[in-house]
Amino acid sequence: MNRQRGTILLVTLVLLLVMTVGGVALMKSGKSQALMTRNFQFSDRVFHQSNGEIAAQIVNMEKDDSGIIAAIASGKPVNRQVFSSTNDAVTQTVTLQHKGDSRAPMGNSIEGGTATGILLTIQSNTAIDSQDIKSNQTQAMTYVKPK
């Protein structure tokens, strides 16, 4: 009977060891999932901030086209930084680039005359400084002007 008591102790210690290893593995898995969730949230925030800034710049250009005029004044493709901000450890830069002239989209005429199109791209680069998380979004547009 004394031998059986030692066996029970040994079996109990082995089971305790297995449960401890399982618990540690579950804790590591939970920590990894929490880090992945946090990184996804940062990436999503940067993506939406980048796209939102492009939309805001388009609204501003519809009200005041001086940025477009300055970007095309040289007659060749140029980069012009129209916005830069470092706020809440987020660095953001929006660039307007003139790509050249093109046809105006179908159906565009200005007061009965003909129109020409100007190809532009708006690029928004956003990064969270404390992380290695970046989003670079580009939107192309055609600015219509009289010939």
Wavefront OBJ file of the C-alpha trace (Angstrom):
o trace
v 0.000 0.000 0.000
v 2.906 2.397 0.608
v 4.096 1.929 -2.974
v 0.690 3.013 -4.314
v 0.832 6.327 -2.421
v 4.083 7.189 -4.110
v 2.587 6.353 -7.499
v -0.369 8.670 -6.895
v 2.016 11.488 -5.963
v 4.039 10.915 -9.142
v 0.915 10.825 -11.346
v -0.368 14.002 -9.686
v 2.928 15.821 -10.272
v 2.964 14.789 -13.961
v -0.635 16.011 -14.401
v 0.248 19.303 -12.678
v 3.223 19.720 -15.008
v 1.036 19.066 -18.094
v -1.574 21.570 -16.900
v 1.107 24.190 -16.196
v 2.628 23.809 -19.663
v -0.863 24.045 -21.214
v -1.656 27.182 -19.205
v 1.593 28.888 -20.237
v 0.901 28.039 -23.904
v -2.603 29.518 -23.666
v -1.254 32.708 -22.075
v 1.316 33.131 -24.875
v -1.381 32.553 -27.491
v -3.627 35.177 -25.877
v -0.795 37.700 -25.787
v -0.035 37.089 -29.480
v -3.694 37.585 -30.394
v -3.818 40.834 -28.415
v -0.742 42.135 -30.274
v -2.232 41.185 -33.645
v -5.480 42.977 -32.752
v -3.603 46.106 -31.684
v -1.545 46.136 -34.889
v -4.699 45.718 -36.970
v -6.306 48.654 -35.166
v -3.238 50.836 -35.826
v -3.157 49.803 -39.489
v -6.863 50.506 -39.881
v -6.500 53.918 -38.214
v -3.603 54.898 -40.500
v -5.438 53.670 -43.623
v -8.597 55.644 -42.825
v -6.653 58.740 -41.838
v -4.732 58.617 -45.123
v -7.877 58.198 -47.228
v -9.710 60.853 -45.218
v -6.991 63.375 -45.877
v -7.187 62.720 -49.626
v -10.938 63.342 -49.517
v -10.411 66.542 -47.503
v -7.813 67.784 -49.996
v -10.193 67.170 -52.899
v -12.897 69.200 -51.126
v -10.348 71.995 -50.507
v -9.262 71.949 -54.160
v -12.889 72.231 -55.304
v -13.169 75.431 -53.242
v -9.729 76.845 -54.100
v -7.779 75.549 -57.093
v -4.627 77.587 -56.375
v -2.789 74.393 -55.374
v -3.608 72.839 -58.740
v -2.569 75.967 -60.605
v 0.724 76.109 -58.701
v 1.365 72.410 -59.394
v 0.938 72.869 -63.167
v 2.510 76.340 -63.498
v 5.874 74.956 -64.567
v 4.345 73.040 -67.485
v 5.972 69.756 -66.487
v 5.226 67.168 -63.799
v 6.131 68.534 -60.386
v 5.578 67.507 -56.803
v 4.055 70.000 -54.446
v 3.518 69.225 -50.807
v 0.126 70.603 -49.874
v -0.105 69.288 -46.330
v 2.196 67.973 -43.652
v 1.408 67.273 -40.029
v 2.941 65.550 -37.047
v 0.241 65.023 -34.456
v -0.332 62.334 -31.811
v 2.806 60.497 -32.997
v 1.266 60.296 -36.495
v 3.216 61.805 -39.388
v 1.233 62.626 -42.495
v 2.181 64.186 -45.819
v -0.103 64.841 -48.781
v 1.477 65.546 -52.172
v -0.174 66.848 -55.326
v 1.591 65.803 -58.514
v 0.902 67.041 -62.050
v 1.255 64.092 -64.439
v 0.552 65.971 -67.681
v -2.343 66.893 -69.951
v -5.024 64.559 -71.260
v -8.432 64.605 -72.840
v -11.247 65.939 -70.743
v -13.688 63.235 -69.648
v -16.596 62.650 -72.043
v -19.396 65.190 -71.834
v -17.279 67.994 -70.374
v -17.474 71.375 -72.003
v -17.083 74.781 -70.453
v -19.704 77.325 -71.563
v -20.118 75.671 -74.936
v -16.372 75.611 -75.654
v -13.966 72.739 -75.549
v -12.119 71.621 -72.483
v -8.838 69.927 -71.781
v -7.982 67.682 -68.892
v -5.033 67.828 -66.543
v -3.970 64.554 -64.921
v -3.204 64.907 -61.225
v -2.457 62.480 -58.441
v -2.913 63.092 -54.750
v -0.727 60.905 -52.575
v -1.168 60.628 -48.830
v 1.608 59.065 -46.733
v 0.702 58.388 -43.122
v 2.794 56.663 -40.442
v 2.595 56.018 -36.725
v 6.010 57.026 -35.442
v 6.150 54.655 -32.478
v 5.267 51.649 -34.677
v 6.428 50.506 -38.072
v 2.933 51.011 -39.499
v 2.523 53.039 -42.688
v -0.156 53.687 -45.287
v 0.497 55.180 -48.720
v -2.684 55.954 -50.639
v -2.890 57.550 -54.098
v -5.896 58.870 -55.971
v -5.808 60.053 -59.581
v -8.089 62.768 -60.884
v -8.629 64.811 -64.026
v -8.953 68.563 -63.563
v -10.999 70.097 -66.388
v -10.062 73.562 -67.694
v -10.892 75.579 -70.822
v -8.619 75.006 -73.829
l 1 2 3 4 5 6 7 8 9 10 11 12 13 14 15 16 17 18 19 20 21 22 23 24 25 26 27 28 29 30 31 32 33 34 35 36 37 38 39 40 41 42 43 44 45 46 47 48 49 50 51 52 53 54 55 56 57 58 59 60 61 62 63 64 65 66 67 68 69 70 71 72 73 74 75 76 77 78 79 80 81 82 83 84 85 86 87 88 89 90 91 92 93 94 95 96 97 98 99 100 101 102 103 104 105 106 107 108 109 110 111 112 113 114 115 116 117 118 119 120 121 122 123 124 125 126 127 128 129 130 131 132 133 134 135 136 137 138 139 140 141 142 143 144 145 146 147
